[in-house]
Amino acid sequence: MDVPEQLQEMPSPQRVLAIVAHPDDLEYGAAAAIAVWVDAGAEVTYLLVTRGEAGIDSIDPETCGALRDAEQRAAARCVGVERVEFLDHRDGVIEHSLELRRDLATAIRRHRPDLVVTLNHRDTWFGQSWNSPDHRNTGRAVLDAVGDAGNRWIFPELVGDGLEPWAVEHGVAVAGSERPTHAVAVDSGLERAIASLQAHATYLRELGDGMDPRTFLTESAGMHAGRFGGRPCTAFELIG
């Protein structure tokens, strides 16, 4: 696939369903765009496949899951998102399964978004470091589930539950992609995105890699600015 020299403006969504594997996945860049969409009047829901309970080695999963749930809700509020849901699949061992596809298709039909957001589903991050199986399997299941949600003969039991097929108008916006096609100018959302990542205080402290949210997100917003009229942005690969 050829990567375009210039990034296009993302469509302006009215209803967004952001689906990722773990608490904090959206805060590494996508949250800045979400803040901009919320300002424009979009309804945004976060759907987390796990509670990130296996993410902190020094904290047992039950305690960790509750802690990361609370930090995710606080992070979401920083960018104006109040609806945060969890599927409670097991952290670290997410499978690209029919069960996950059904859960995601159910959520898509229930929330009826015109845009779905997810995280990099490819094997690597920019051809360098290996991507986690949770990210890969969640992202690929999201892409499949968007098709499932629009087909009444896949998971037909959902129609019996009152969930009619739903076509996602704008497709799937993949954050963290090495093949971005579109972008959202995030000047107005960047400060809230920084606060959103900072809300994962325990996780970031226990991670201990010295990453500063302000530096990281400011540099990330500038990464593709040259391909977007010089504007700080969050870039997405839009798959329709």
C-alpha positions, 0 to 999 in steps of 0.5 A: 500500500502506498502512503500518501505524501499529504494527509487528508482531513479526517471526516467529522464524526457524530458518534465515535466508538473507540475500541482498544485492548487496555486502559492507556491505549487511547491516551498515547495520541488518539485522545487529542483527536477525541478531545477535538471531536467532543468539542465539535459535539460528537458523542464518544464511547470508550470500549476496553476489551480488558481492564489491563489487570496484567499490566503492573508486575508488582500489583496483583491482577484483581487490585490492578484491574480496579485501579486501571479501571479508575485511571481510565475513567479519569483519563476519559473525563479529561477529554470529555468522555463519560461513557467507558465500558469494559468487556472483561476479556483476560489481559495479555491473552486476548484471542482473535476469536468468534467470541470477541468478534461477536462482543464487538459487533454487539457493541457496534450495533448497540452504539451505532457509531459513524466512526470506529477508532482502534489501535495499530493491528499490525505485527510491529510498531513502524517496522521496528519493535514487536506489537503485543498480541493483545493489540494485534488481535483486538485491532484485527477483530475490530476490523472484522467486527465492523463488517460483522455488524453490518451483516444480519446473517453473521451472528443472527442471534443479535437481530433476535436481541433487537440489534439490527445491522449497522453500517459504520459510515466512515470506517475504522480509524487506526491510531499508531499506524505506520501507514497513515492516510488522514489526520486531525489537527489537535492544537485545541485538544493537546493539553487535555490529551496530556492530562489524560495520559497523566491520569494513568499515574500509577501505571506510568510510575510503575512502568518506570521508563521515564516517559514524560507525557507532555514531551511524548505527546507534543513530539507525537503531534509534530511527527506528521505536521509536515504532511498536514500543512504544518499543523500538529496532528493525530494521524490515522490510517482510515480503513473503510 
